[in-house]
Amino acid sequence: MAEGRNRRRRGGERPLPQGMPPQNAAPQYAASQNTPPKSHTQTAGSAGTMSAEHEKVLQWLKTAKFRKQMFGGVSEHDVWKKLEELNALYEAALVAERARYDTLLNAYSKSARAKISEYQKSAGALQAENEILRSQLQANASSPEREV
């Protein structure tokens, strides 16, 4: 029992889990530990900017407030209402991402088809050149060799 009391901090606070910075930590320590990597805030193929839909979700998460009740914490009805709002925001973001990816996929497919036709044309030209060289080689092989 004495060990349990020794583990606790003054003021009845519970010890922090490993990896969590103390509340009065220096700003650079808190920022380095609590900030997600930049890749988590970037959308695929973007140069560090989030789509408008993602910004709306982020802003909603920052400003969401729940109606409190006398007993039981927050209003269950209010929580369900907020979850419906958040779901609508995520669905809008998903639709926008799908449209964006479809556009990127169509552009990639178009450029890939253009490259394929370009390579097929150059392969045809190389094959024709190969046939000409082969016929010349056969003609040289069948003709009597000249002595110098």
GIQUI-V603251 format. One record per residue. SS is DSSP state (H for helix, E for strand, C for the rest). Layout:
BEGIN
SS
SS
END
This chain:
BEGIN
C
H
H
H
H
H
H
C
C
H
H
H
C
C
C
C
C
C
C
C
C
C
C
C
C
C
H
H
H
H
H
H
H
H
C
C
C
H
H
H
H
C
C
C
C
C
C
C
C
C
C
H
H
H
H
H
H
H
H
H
H
H
H
C
C
C
C
E
C
C
C
C
C
E
C
H
H
H
H
H
H
H
H
H
H
H
H
H
H
H
H
H
H
H
H
H
H
H
H
H
H
H
H
H
H
H
H
H
H
H
H
H
H
H
H
H
H
H
H
H
H
H
H
H
H
H
H
H
H
H
H
H
H
H
H
H
H
H
H
H
H
H
C
C
C
C
C
C
END
